[in-house]
């Protein structure tokens, strides 16, 4: 008797939920916009940063997008004033990731 059978015998009325499917679908629920997202490059205190700006959807969706970008690129960053700030010059990679998700992206500067 495996673990699933034991759990079914202990809790016959319980129906398991598929949390993996919910998290996979959550990424695809980000609101898409018509205007392009701006991807800028700056230097602050001599260090390069990439700024993503111009998202007009919900703040929570933008925060989810920021977290996904930081995890995908394995870099640090923050979310301030409706802008995603990524440490380092990752414009090309970020633009490729956003285009893959279906966003229009516009490169600003350099």
C-alpha positions in Angstrom: 0.0 0.0 0.0 1.6 3.3 -1.1 1.2 6.7 0.5 -1.7 7.8 -1.8 -3.8 4.7 -0.8 -3.1 5.3 2.9 -4.2 8.9 2.6 -7.3 7.9 0.8 -8.2 5.5 3.5 -7.6 8.1 6.2 -9.4 10.9 4.4 -12.0 9.4 2.1 -13.8 12.7 1.4 -10.7 14.7 0.5 -10.0 15.5 -3.2 -6.4 16.5 -3.9 -5.8 19.7 -5.7 -3.2 20.1 -8.4 -1.0 22.9 -7.2 1.5 22.4 -10.0 -1.1 23.2 -12.6 -2.2 26.3 -10.8 1.3 27.7 -10.6 2.0 27.0 -14.3 -1.2 28.8 -15.3 -0.4 31.7 -13.0 2.5 32.8 -15.2 0.2 32.8 -18.3 -2.4 35.0 -16.6 -0.2 38.1 -16.8 -2.0 40.9 -18.6 -0.7 41.7 -22.0 -0.7 45.3 -23.2 -0.7 47.0 -26.6 2.0 49.6 -25.8 5.6 48.4 -25.8 7.5 47.9 -22.5 10.6 50.1 -22.4 14.0 48.4 -21.7 16.6 51.0 -20.6 20.3 50.8 -19.7 21.8 53.2 -17.1 24.8 53.4 -14.8 24.3 54.3 -11.2 27.3 54.8 -9.0 29.4 53.3 -11.8 27.5 50.1 -11.9 25.3 49.0 -14.9 21.6 48.4 -14.4 18.7 47.5 -16.7 15.4 49.3 -16.1 12.1 47.9 -17.4 9.4 50.5 -17.5 6.0 51.2 -19.1 3.8 48.3 -17.9 0.2 49.5 -17.6 -1.3 46.4 -16.0 -1.7 45.5 -12.4 1.2 46.0 -10.0 1.0 42.4 -8.8 1.4 41.1 -12.3 4.5 43.3 -12.8 5.9 42.0 -9.5 5.4 38.4 -10.7 7.2 39.3 -13.9 10.1 40.9 -12.0 10.5 37.8 -9.9 10.5 35.5 -13.0 13.1 37.7 -14.7 15.4 37.8 -11.7 15.1 34.0 -11.2 15.7 33.3 -14.9 18.7 35.5 -15.2 20.0 34.6 -11.7 20.7 38.2 -10.8 19.6 40.6 -8.1 17.1 43.5 -8.6 14.2 45.3 -7.2 10.7 46.7 -8.0 10.3 50.4 -7.2 8.0 53.1 -8.6 6.4 50.8 -11.2 9.8 49.9 -12.6 11.8 46.7 -12.5 15.5 47.4 -11.8 17.9 44.5 -12.7 21.5 44.5 -11.7 23.7 44.4 -14.8 23.3 44.9 -18.5 20.9 42.2 -19.6 18.8 44.1 -22.2 19.1 41.5 -24.9 18.3 38.6 -22.7 15.4 40.5 -21.0 14.0 41.5 -24.4 14.1 38.0 -25.7 12.3 36.6 -22.5 9.6 39.3 -22.8 9.1 38.7 -26.5 8.8 35.0 -25.8 6.1 35.8 -23.3 4.2 37.8 -25.9 5.1 41.4 -24.9 6.1 44.2 -27.3 9.5 45.5 -26.1 11.3 48.7 -27.2 15.0 49.2 -26.5 15.8 52.7 -25.3 19.3 54.1 -25.3 22.6 52.7 -26.6 
